[in-house]
């Protein structure tokens, strides 16, 4: 999803007092005591041959199609690891 420059400017000019944050809990000390640092996974660039129709389908999903392909592969791997395969 993209935001037009005009809409972005409108959002930037909303005063802090006009933003309703009542549904967002404050992060107190207990939150940070139990918080865990999650390191991002590193990605490795590879060359991969896939069927052209498969690649076309992913590309038609829009921006981030390579991340989507990675998510599908990750789901497949996690399923097999979970089931001991």
Beta strands, then each sheet from edge to edge (+ up, - down):
end
